[in-house]
Amino acid sequence: MNQTFKVEGMSCHHCEMAVERAVKGIAGVENVQVDLINKEVKVTGSAAREQIADAIREAGYEVVG
């Protein structure tokens, strides 16, 4: 399953790595792509949407929508 999240607060490579690390640690996540320009995080795998959103929030970023 492919999921896309709109994420506010990411502005640099450190932000990208923090979000990627947080999401990759979730069971069922196969791949994570962070797009700083479009402020999107694309996740492939079977993890629940709310679990991924929670991990992004816990890393210090805002999930929009």
PEZIQUI-V507147 format. One record per residue. N is the residue number from 1. RES is the residue in one letter. SS is DSSP state (alpha for helix, beta for strand, coil for the rest). PSI is psi in degrees with one decimal (NA if undefined). Layout:
n=N res=RES ss=SS psi=PSI
n=N res=RES ss=SS psi=PSI
This chain:
n=1 res=M ss=coil psi=135.6
n=2 res=N ss=beta psi=133.8
n=3 res=Q ss=beta psi=142.8
n=4 res=T ss=beta psi=134.7
n=5 res=F ss=beta psi=134.6
n=6 res=K ss=beta psi=124.8
n=7 res=V ss=beta psi=126.3
n=8 res=E ss=beta psi=150.7
n=9 res=G ss=coil psi=-8.7
n=10 res=M ss=coil psi=130.2
n=11 res=S ss=coil psi=-5.8
n=12 res=C ss=coil psi=178.2
n=13 res=H ss=alpha psi=-36.5
n=14 res=H ss=alpha psi=-43.3
n=15 res=C ss=alpha psi=-45.4
n=16 res=E ss=alpha psi=-47.1
n=17 res=M ss=alpha psi=-37.3
n=18 res=A ss=alpha psi=-44.0
n=19 res=V ss=alpha psi=-45.2
n=20 res=E ss=alpha psi=-44.6
n=21 res=R ss=alpha psi=-42.8
n=22 res=A ss=alpha psi=-42.8
n=23 res=V ss=alpha psi=-37.6
n=24 res=K ss=alpha psi=-22.5
n=25 res=G ss=coil psi=-3.3
n=26 res=I ss=coil psi=133.0
n=27 res=A ss=coil psi=132.9
n=28 res=G ss=coil psi=-10.6
n=29 res=V ss=beta psi=124.5
n=30 res=E ss=beta psi=-38.0
n=31 res=N ss=beta psi=146.2
n=32 res=V ss=beta psi=131.7
n=33 res=Q ss=beta psi=122.8
n=34 res=V ss=beta psi=125.7
n=35 res=D ss=beta psi=101.4
n=36 res=L ss=coil psi=-37.1
n=37 res=I ss=coil psi=-46.7
n=38 res=N ss=coil psi=-0.9
n=39 res=K ss=coil psi=49.0
n=40 res=E ss=beta psi=149.0
n=41 res=V ss=beta psi=120.9
n=42 res=K ss=beta psi=128.1
n=43 res=V ss=beta psi=132.9
n=44 res=T ss=beta psi=134.3
n=45 res=G ss=beta psi=-171.4
n=46 res=S ss=coil psi=6.7
n=47 res=A ss=coil psi=149.2
n=48 res=A ss=coil psi=141.6
n=49 res=R ss=alpha psi=-45.7
n=50 res=E ss=alpha psi=-33.9
n=51 res=Q ss=alpha psi=-40.7
n=52 res=I ss=alpha psi=-46.1
n=53 res=A ss=alpha psi=-41.5
n=54 res=D ss=alpha psi=-41.4
n=55 res=A ss=alpha psi=-39.7
n=56 res=I ss=alpha psi=-44.3
n=57 res=R ss=alpha psi=-42.8
n=58 res=E ss=alpha psi=-25.9
n=59 res=A ss=coil psi=-8.5
n=60 res=G ss=coil psi=16.2
n=61 res=Y ss=coil psi=159.1
n=62 res=E ss=beta psi=124.7
n=63 res=V ss=beta psi=124.9
n=64 res=V ss=beta psi=135.3
n=65 res=G ss=coil psi=NA
